[in-house]
């Protein structure tokens, strides 16, 4: 899944660029763009924002359901999936940052109040939709960066960062992929410990476990996320997509099959205009201008 996770310090902000997968330190280039406070889409719990200027190509997926700390309702998940579909087929989007606009919360997990009104069939349908939504995020062809500036519990991390799979405390198990993704991320023994105990981690602990990539000391990890996104932005977009595919899928095989899969991904880049532009720019000692072709 996205795997650039950012968590902020006192609670680490992490960037898992495994996707991933999903916060800004010194050295960041601040340019006049729309990377200022987010515009709010009226009536939307989850919506896309596209940066402009030198940051064109960076999309920001905003979570904004303050009354329920971004709990995952049917409406929220529906809007989330719509945004992911839009990103999947947008050739201009090169990296996406996922962040919460709600102070102190990234995602509170499933909306248990709404869940209590569902019958068993509706619960199964919702879980299927939720599981599919995370898979759609995980398989986006572009890098994803999650800025965790608050609680990320259950399906959903600054001193304020809290991360955990707490479902067993409620006599259920993680039902949207947590039992499968967490062991693949940090190993089976550590994942079992966290899930069996419903332990909640702060950012430092989450970083030690390998759940977060970065921890920052600022109030928000958004600037760090921008820094990482800006490092990715100038790279060949087709190469980034193929590299992500080669890593995500190739690592599911044994090494020889993985190497063959890497070669197949490499072959798709060979006839691209971008590859020729990269060679020309190197020869002419100039910055390349990639078009994603």
N, C-alpha and C positions, 0 to 999 in steps of 0.2 A: 504494500500500500504506500502511500506517499511515503517516500520515506525520507523526508527531510523534516525532522521534527525539531522544533526549537522550543526550549523552555527557558524561562528566565530565572535569573539567579536570585538568589536565595533559593531559587528553584531554577534549575537549568532550563534554558530554552534550547531546544534541540532541533537540530536539523538532521533528519535522517535522509540522506539522499539515497535512499534505496529505492526510491522510486523514481515511501517511501516511501523518511521518507521523511500537521505535517504538523522576528526579533532583531541593535547594530553597533558593532565595535568601532574602534578608531580605524581610520583609513578608508572609511566609507566615502564614496563620492556623492555628495548631495547636489542634485541637479534640479533645475526648475521643472518640475513635472507635476502630475496629479498625485504624487505619492504623499500628499498631505492628508488631513482627516478625511475619512471616508464619507462619500455622499450616501445618504440613507434612501433606500428604495421603499417608498411608502407601502405598507401592508405586507412587506416581504420579511420572512424570517431568515432567508438565505438567498443571497444574490451576488452576481458578479460585478466587478468594477475593473475597468481596464485603464492602465496607466498610459501616459502619453509622453511625447518628447523623446528624450534619450532612453526613457524606460518603456517605450513602446514594445510590446511583446510580453510584458509582465501582466498577468491577470491576477486579481485579488478576489478570493471567494470569502465573503463576509457572513458570519453567523450573527444574527441580531434578534434574539428572542429574550429580552431582558426579564420579563415577568416569570419565566420558567428556567432561567439560567441556561438557555439553549438546549433544553431537554428535547429529545427527538420525538416529536409528534408526527402524525401522518402528514400534516401540512408541511412541516419542516423537511421531512425526508423527501416528499414529492418535489419541493423546490430545489433541494440539494441534487436530486437526480436530474432535474431539468438543466441545472447549471453544468453538471458533469457532461451531459450529452452535448451541450453547446460547445464546451471546451474540446471534446473529443474530435469534433469535425471542424475546428477552427485552425486553419493553417497558419494564422498570424500569431496565435498564442504559443509562446516558447517555454514559459515556466509559470506555475501557478503558486500563489501564496494563500494559505488558508488561515484565517484569523477570526477571533471573536471581538465584537464591539461591545460586549457586555463585561463590565468591570468585575474582575474576580472569578470569572467562569469561562472556560473554553467550551465544555459540553458536560451536562449533568447526566448523560446517559439517556435511557429510554424515559419517556413521559409516563410515569407510573400512575398518575391520576387518570390520564386517558386510557392507559392499559386496563385499569380497574373497571372501565365501562365496556370492554370488549368481551365478546364470547370467545370460545376456544378457536373457532374457525377464523375469526378476525385476528386473534393473536398470532396464529400460524401465518396468515397472509401478511401481517405487518412484519414479522420476523424475516420472512422471505424477502420482502421489499428492502428491509434494512440490510440484510446480508448482501443482497445484490448491489445495493448502493455503495457499500464499502469495496466490493469487488470492482465496481465501475471506477471508483477512485483509484484503486490499486493498479488497474490496468490502463490508466490514462497514458497516452504515448509520450507525454512531456513530464519533466521533473516536477515534483510537488514538495512544498515546504509548509509544514504546520507550525504556527506560532502559538505556543501554549502558555498563556498568561494567566492561568487560573486553574480551577479544578477541572480535571478530565477524568471522569469516573464512569465505570461501566462501559457503555459504548463510547463515551466521550474521551497544563501544567505550568521564577520570581518567588520570593519567599512565599508568594501566594500559590505557587504551583503545587497541585496535588494530583497524582496519577495513580490509578489503580483499577483492577477488575474486582469489584466488590460483590458480584452476584451471589456467591455462595452464602453470604451473610443473609440473603433473602431466600435461601433454600432453592435457588435456581443456579444455572451455570451461564457463563458468557454465551450468548446465542447468536451473535453476529460475526463470528469468526475469531474471537479472542483466544479460544483453546487451540486454534491452529496457527495463528500468526505470531502470538507471543513466544511459543516454543521455537519457532523458526528464527525469531529475532534474537533471543537471549539464551536459548538452550532449554531442553526439557526440564532438568532439575530446578532451575531458577523459576521457570514459568509455573511449575507445579506449586512451589513454595508460595508464590504471589497469589495464585488463584485459590489454593486451598485455604489460605489465611485471610483472604480479602484485604491484604496489606495495602495501605495507602502510602505512596512514596512522595517525598519532596523532590525538588528539582535535582539537588545534589545526588541523592540516592538513585533517582531515575537515570541520571547520567552514568553513575557507577555501574548500574545494571546493564547499560547499553541500550536503554530505551530512548534516551535523548542523545543528540549529537553535540549540542552546544548549550551552555548556560551563560546567561549574560546578567550583568548587574544593573542594567537600566530598568526603568519602570515597565517597559515593554520590550519584547523581542522583535518587534516589527522591523526596526531598523537593521537588525542583524539579518533578518530574512531578506530584506532588500539588498543588503550587501552580497549575500550569497547568490541571489537571483541575478544581480548585475554582473557577477563573475561568470555566470552561465550564458547570459544573453548574447555576448559576441561570438560564441562558438557556433560551429556549423549545425543548424537545427536538425537536418537529416541525420547527421552523425550522432547527435544527442539522443534522438529517438531510437536509432539502431543500437546504440550503446546500452540504453535502458532495456530494450528488448533482449539483447544478448545476456545481460546480467540477470534480469528477472527470470527468464525462461531457461537460459543455459545452465544456471546453477541448480536447477531441479534435476539435471541429468548427472550421470557419472562423468568423469573428466573428459574421456575421449569423445563422447557424444556432445558434451558441452563445447569442446573445441570445434567440432564440426558445425554446431549451431552458430558459433561465433563467425566461422568462415562464411556461412550462408548469409548472415547479417552484413558482413563486410562486402559481399558480392553485390548487395543491393545499393551500396553507395558508389561503387566503381563507375557507373555511367552518369553520375550526377554532375550538373553544372557546378555545384558547390565544391566538389572535389578538385575540379580544374581551377576554380577560382582560388582555392587554398594554395595550390601549387604555384599559380601565377603570382599571387601576393608574396609568397615566400621568395620567389626568384627576383621580384621587383622591389623587395624590401618595403612593402607598404601594408597597411591594414586591409584584411580581406573584407569584401562586402558580400555576405551570404544572402541568398534569396529563398533558400529552402527548396531548391529545384535540382 
